[in-house]
């Protein structure tokens, strides 16, 4: 059984409010009596994509000093910038190509995929990333299930804001999934609302936003509920390859 904690959309911007909300969910996760196998952070880690914002994220998430009690796995979102993301968050040389990484854990593999398009708010798993996904999946041990994590959900969520900036060319991803049955599900962010749906026969699990929560059209005219508590999710990948998700708030 693989247990994956999941947060998204921290939008760290140097303000005390953003820092406090990120620290609050960090503290809850760090203090869990039983550690998850990893923490997934699905994009929009920074609000403006600056080195200072990524340096703060690295400190908060224990990415540079090794203080995190479990692996912290990240991918970029539309507010992130690839070069400072690599240098200040990951401690890697600056580069402008997709930031993709694969992680084999006890019970499954997690592929953190870059769906960002530099300079745009919509997303895409481009040809380079899709080729990387397929070759990485093919190289995994036989029978090991995998999940794909990226920022932009591949389906509409029935709100005009996130649906205005979708994942482009979702058919390319659907074709990939049809060829790769070991993928148990897709884990995303971007929408600032916890949600669960399906795509190409796989579950799609959308993480809540740390910075604010999206109010749905039937909840009123205000789009951003900045007073809603911080949200997080736990996704369980069991021995039958089934994904089960639990959503929590941190007051």
Secondary structure as UniProt FT lines:
FT   STRAND          2..8
FT   HELIX           16..30
FT   STRAND          38..42
FT   HELIX           51..60
FT   TURN            61..65
FT   STRAND          71..75
FT   TURN            78..79
FT   HELIX           82..84
FT   HELIX           85..90
FT   STRAND          101..105
FT   TURN            106..107
FT   STRAND          108..112
FT   TURN            118..119
FT   STRAND          123..124
FT   HELIX           127..138
FT   TURN            142..143
FT   STRAND          146..149
FT   HELIX           160..163
FT   STRAND          167..168
FT   HELIX           170..179
FT   TURN            181..182
FT   STRAND          183..188
FT   STRAND          195..199
FT   TURN            200..201
FT   STRAND          202..206
FT   STRAND          213..214
FT   HELIX           217..219
FT   STRAND          224..225
FT   TURN            226..227
FT   STRAND          230..237
FT   TURN            239..240
FT   STRAND          243..250
//
